[in-house]
Amino acid sequence: ETWEGEVRVGGDIIIPEGVKLTVEPQTVVKVVPNRDLAHSGIDTTRAEIIVEGDITFKEGGDPSRFISDSDSPEPGDWYGIRYVRMREGEEGSEKANIGLERRKCRSRFPTAITKEEDNRGKRAVKNTEIYHAESGISGEGVDLGLKDVEIRDCNFGVYSTSWWISLNRTSVVSCDTGIFSNSWITKARSCKIDSNGIGILINDGILNQLRSNSFSGNSVGLMVKGLGDRGKEVSVVKADQELIREKVSAIRSAEEIINHLPIDRQIPGLAREGSDCGVALISDNAFAKNDTGLIFAPYAIALVRKNDLIGDGIGVYIDDAWPMLGLGMCGKNKIVSVQYSVYNNSPFYILAEGNYWGTVDPDSIAKKIYDHYDDPALGIVDFEPYWDGGDAFAGGPQSGGEQHLLFSIAPIASPSFGSIDISYQLVIPVQIEISIFDPVGRRLFFQNKRESAGYHRINKNLPAGVYFVKIKALEKELNQKVVVIKG
């Protein structure tokens, strides 16, 4: 079937497996708000375009548009375009045209998808614009490639729970959450992410690459989360822009965003049992005038290089995560923020050498970095040597950064109530030895094994008393006395 001219939709459209819908350039698809004549799909009150086969968005002219057919359109007037896998036993072709009303639209018989197209493993979305949806484009178990797409005024712009999603030259503007990805691999290049609550939210993944994108005027430009509660449901936050903008004026605004955003939906079964946290590669992006440019939420690991973070309220906020803002004096990020360049709300050492901070005065740089020197429970942000913005580096290393580069151990609480809690982050697989002794030298706990990259935690219940913890890895040794008390 082919859509062109003007198409009016008043209920769910299902494109069955093996069928392809072609959308010609300049086609305008108007969706009746808050109506679903089919009463099907995951939302029985709003129309969905459910793609089990494929849609071809033709190029060579002005983009097609999917909009609300309302005089006063609002985000969420219709549900959006959902790419889904065909579910066993579900009817397909019988429902395919329910709710479709055509005006000035020429229709043809469905065209079968070739075997090569059906096996290509992803669906291409090109040359189209989507407005006023709950989730503009969703990939539910289907890999998506977006190119030359514009999404505006939606609650979720792009929503992916597949293996892989790629975005190229895609604009996402004025959405609560611009792009949410729970995919194993997320790639975004040359995208425009403006005026959203959260621009891009990446939840876990084995490899995420974000390059040459622009983030402007968002409450949060980019948030990267690792996978903490494995085997449980993944909660997806829906950004409340008023809440964010009220909180962001406070120093701990980013922490408030992480902890207190309203939960919009839960997806059972997406937490991948036993998986390790992947690495996000964030390079050559431009962040400007966001309330917070980058947030690294718990368990995130990232390499951040050659980005411009200019005029954000807080440049980089770190919450129990381990991003590297510099590697071998090659960070070359420009971080010039209004309130804090880096706010380290984690116990981990953060390597941030080789960056430009708007000045070459180390005292001025330190004033805009919140870390161990402001709160001893937090880790150090190691910004020396720093970059002058040209060809030179200044300052000396604050501490032995090479050992910290590969692993970081959080301070062990003492006194501790009923147990000893040990947590650490690894960038690469490392042989690590952990022992707990009593005051007379008896070893009560011993572990010596090669751990995978990512976040690890050991919690050992012990009677009240005095204990000694020894941790050895990469020729580095930590010894700490810990007092355990009973509440």
N, C-alpha and C positions, 0 to 999 in steps of 0.2 A: 504494500500500500504506500501511497505517496501523499504527503500533506503539503499543500502550498496555498498561498493567499491567506485567508483568515479561517481559523478552526476554533470552534467553541466546544469546551469540554465541561460536562456537568456531572461526571462520575468517573469511576476507575476505568482506565484503559489498560488492558493486558496485552502485551505483544508476546505471543506464545513462543515456546522453544522451536527453533527452526524457521522462524519468520523474521523478516527485516522490514522495518518502517523507514522510509526515506523522507526527510524533512528538507524541503527546498529552501534556498536563501530567501530572506525577507518574509518568510512565513511568520504570522503572528498567531500564537496559540493562546486563547483567552479561557481561563479556567474560572468557572462560577465559584465564588467563595463559599466555603463552609457547606458544601453540598456533595453528597456521594450517592447517586441514584442506584449504584450497584450494591452499596452496603457491604463491600468486601475489602480485602487488603488489611493492613495493620491499623488503619484508621477508618472507621465506618462513617465518619462525619465529613471527611474532606477527600477530594479527588486525588488519586495517585496515578501516575503513569508507571506501570510495573513492567519492567523489561526482562523477560526470560530469554528472548531471542536477541535482537539487536536493533539499534537505531543508527542510521547514517545521516549525519548532518552535512548537507552538501556545502561545499566551499565555492568560491568564485563570485560572490556577491555579498551584499550586506547580511549580517547574521540574522538567523531566526530568533524569535523572542517568545518566551513563555511567561505570561503575566497573569495577574488577577483581573478578572472581569468585574471590577468594582470601581465606582466613582471615587471612593476613598480607600485605596488598597492598604492593607496592613501585612506585616510579616506573619506567616502562618495561615493566610487565606486558603491555601491549598497545600497538599502535603509535599509534592515534589516528584522528581524522576528517580525511581528506585530500580537499580540493576540487581537482580536476584537470581539465584540458582533455582531451576524448576524443582518444585517440591513434589515428592511422590504422591500420586493420587489426586492432585489438584487439577481442576478443570482449566483448560486454557482457551481454546478458540471460541468456545461458547460465550465467554465473557469479554471477548476481545474488543467489541465495539459498544458495550453498554455505556450509555451516558454521552455518546459522541453526537454533537449537533454541528453540522457544517454550514458555513456561510461562504460563498464564493470559493469553494474548495473542490478541486477535481480529485477523484479517488480512482485508484487502480487496484487490481488484485494483488494480494501479498506476494512478495518475491522471496523465494527460498534462499537461505544462506548457504553459500558454498561450503564444502567440507573444510577447505583451507581457512575460511573466515571463522568457522565454528570452532576450530582447534587452535586458534591463535592465542587463546588464553587471556585476552583482555578486550575491553570495549573502548572504542575511541569516541570522545566527545569533543567536537570542534565547532567553531564558528557559530556559537549560540549564546544567548543571554537569558538569564533566569531571574525572576523577581518574585517577591512576596510569598515564598514557600516556607514550610516548616524546615525541611531539609532539601535544599536546592537540587543536589545530586548526591545519591547514596549508592555506595558499592557494598553489597551485603554478600560476601563470599565471591564476588566478581571483581577481577582486577580492572582498574580504570586508568586511562590515559587522557588527560584534559589538555587542550591546546587552544589558545585564542577563545577562551570562554570568559564571560563576565557574569558574576552573581552578585545581586544587591538585595538589601532589605529582606533578608531571610533570618530565621532563628539560627539554623545551622546552614552555612553556605555549602560546604562539602563534608560528607560524613562517610568514612571508609572503615570497614571491618573485614577487609580482604587481605590477601597475601601481599599485594603490591599496589601502589598508587603513584602516578607520576603527574605533575602539573607543570605546564610550560606556558608562559605568556598568559597566565590566567589572573583576572582581577576579582578580588573578593572585597566588597565594600559594604559598610553599614549593616553588618550582621552581628547577632549576639556572640556567636562563635563562628569565626570565618571558616576554618578548616579543622575538623577533628579527624585524627587518624589513629586507629588501633591496628594498623597494618604492620606486617613484619618489615616491609621496606617502604619508605616514604621519600620521594624525590620531588623537590620544588625548585624551579629555576626561572628567573626573569618574571616573577609574579609580583603583582601589586596588591598589598594587603593594607587597607586603609580604613580607619574610623570604625573598627570593630570593637566588641568587648574584649575577647581574646582573638588575636589574629590567627595564629596557628597553634593548635594544641596537639602535641604528639605524645601518645600514651604507649611507651615501650617500643619495641621493634628491634631487629638485629642490626639494621643499618639504615640510618636516616641521613639524607644529604640535602642541605638547603644552601643554594648558591645564587648570588646575584639577584636577590629579591629585595623589594623595598617595603618597609613597615613604617607607616606614618599615622599619627593621631589615634592609635589604638590605646585602650586602657592597658592591655598587655600585648606586646608585639608577638612574642613567641614563647610558649611554655613547653618544656620538655619534661616528661615524667618517665621514671623507670617503672618496673612491675614489682610492687611491694607485696601485697597480699595474694600470693599465688594460689590458684585453684578456687578463688572466690569470684563473685561477680565484679565486673568493672563498673564503677560509677562514673558517669559522664557529666561534667558540669555544664550548665547553661549560664552564660555570663549575664549578670544583671548589671547593666551599665551604670545605673544610678548608684548601686551599692559600691561598685568598683571606684567610681569617681569620688564618692564621699570618703572612702577608706584611703585612697592613694595619697592624700595630703599628709597622712601620718607616716612616721618613719617606718613602722612595721606593716605598711599597707599591703605589700606583696604577700606577707604571711597571712593576713586576713583574707586575701583573695583565695589562697590555697585552702584555707581551713573552713571558710564560711560561705563560699558560693553555693547557691541552691542547686540541689541535684535534680536534673531534669529527667533522666532515664537510666535504667540499668540493663546491661546486656549479659544474660547468663552464659557461662561457658566460654567467654572470651579470654579470661585469664589462663595463660598457658602453663600448665603444671610443669614445674622443674626447669623452665627456660631461664637463661641468663640474660642480664640486661645487655642491650646492644649499645652501640656508640653512635652519637649524632655528630656529623661533620657539618659545621656551620661556618661558611666562609663567604667573603666578598658581598655581604648583605649591607643594606643601609637602613638604620633605625633612626627615626627623627621624630621628636615631640610626642613620643608615647609616654604614658604615665610611668610604665615600667617597660624597658626594652626587652630584656630576656629574663625569664624565670626558669631556674632548674629546680624542679620539685623532687621529692624523695626518690632516691635510687638512680637518678639520671647520671649518665657519664657522657661527656661531650668534649670535642676538640673545637675550639672557637678561634678562628684566624682571619685576619684581614677584613674585619667588619668595621663599619663606621657607626658608632652609637653617639649621636650628637643631639643634645638638647632634651634627652629623656629625663623624667623626674628621677628615676633610679635606673642606672644603666643595666646592671646585672644583679639579680637577686638569687641567692643560693640557699636552698633549704634542704639539708641532709642529702646533698648531691655532690658530685665531684666533677665539675667541668674543668678543663684545662684551657686557660685563656692565653697561654703562651707555651711554646715548646722549643727549647734550644735557642732562645732569643729571637724566635720567629713568630711571635704572636701578631705583632703589627696591627692590632686593633686600635682604633681611635675611640677612646671612651671619655667623652666630655659631657658630664651630666649635671643637672641642676642641684640635686640633693646629695645623692651618693653615686659614685661611679661603680663601686662593687659593695654589696651588702652581703656578708657571709654569715648567714644564720645556720651554720653547720659546724660540727667539730672537726671537719677535715681541712687539711692543708690544701690551699688552692695556688697552683702555679700560674702566675700572671705576669711573667717577665716579657720584656720586649714590646710593650705597648706604649702608646702615646696618651697622656692624661690631660692634655691642654696646658701643661707646664712641665718644666724640667726641675722644679724645686721639690725635693722629696718630702718636705714637711707639708707643702700644699697638696701633694698627691695623697699623703697619708690621711689628711683631714677628710677626704671624700671616700675613704675606704673604712668600712665598719667590719672589725674582725677581732682577733684575740687581744689586741691592745686596748679595745673598748670593753670587751667582756671576756675574761680568762677562760670561760667554758667553750669559746668558739675557736675555730682554727685560724691560722695565719693566712693572709693573702700576700704572697711573696711577689712584689711588683718590681724588684730590682734584679738585674739592670733594666732600665726603662728606655724607651725610644724617644728621640727628640722630634719625630715626625718627618725627618729627612733621611740622612744616611748614617747617623751616628746613634750609639747607645751610651747611656750614662749610668753611674751608680754601680755598686757591687752586689753580689748575691747576699741576701739576708741570712740564709741558712743553707745547709747542704741539700740543694734542690733535687739532685739526681736520684737520691734514694726515695724522696717523697714522690718523685715523678711516677714511680711504678706502683706504690701502695701507700695507703694512709690508714692509721689506726685512730679511732675515736678515743678520747679520754675515758677511762673507766671510773664510774661513779664510786666515791668513797666518802662517807659511809653509804652502804647499799642495803636495801631492805630485802633480806631473805635469799639473795642470789648475787652472783657476779655476772655482769652483762658485758660481753666483749663484741665489738663490731668493727669491721674494717672493709675497705674498698681496694680492689685490685684492677689495674689497667690491663695486665697480661696474666696468664696463668703463672702462679708462684708457689714454690714449696714453702710452707709456713708451719712452724712448730709452736704449739701453745701448751703451757704447763701451769698448773695451780698447785702450790705447796702450802702445807700448814706450818706453824712456827718452828717445829722441830725438824723440818726438811722432808717430811713424807709427801710424795707426789700423789695428789688426790685426783688429778685429771691430766690426761696427756693426749694430744692430737698432733700427728705429724703427717701431713699429706699435701699433695699438690692441688691447690684450689683453682677453680676457673676464674676468669675475669668477671668482675661484678661486685655486688654487695653481699657480705656474709655476716652472720651473727651467731654467737654462742651464748646461751644463758644457762648457768650452772647453779642449781639450788644447793645451798650449803647451810649448816647450822651457824648460829651466831659465833663470831670469833674473828681472829686476824689471819689473813691469808696473803700469799705473795704470788703474783702473776708474772710469768716470763713468756715473752713472745719473740721469736727469732725468724727473720726472713731477709734474704738478700744481704747477708752479712751485717744486718742491723739488729740490735737487741733492745727490747723494752722491758724494764723491770718496774713493777709497781706494787706497793703495799695497799691492800684493800681491807676495810673493816666491814663485816657483815653484821647487821643488827636485825632483830625481830621486832615487827611492829606490834 
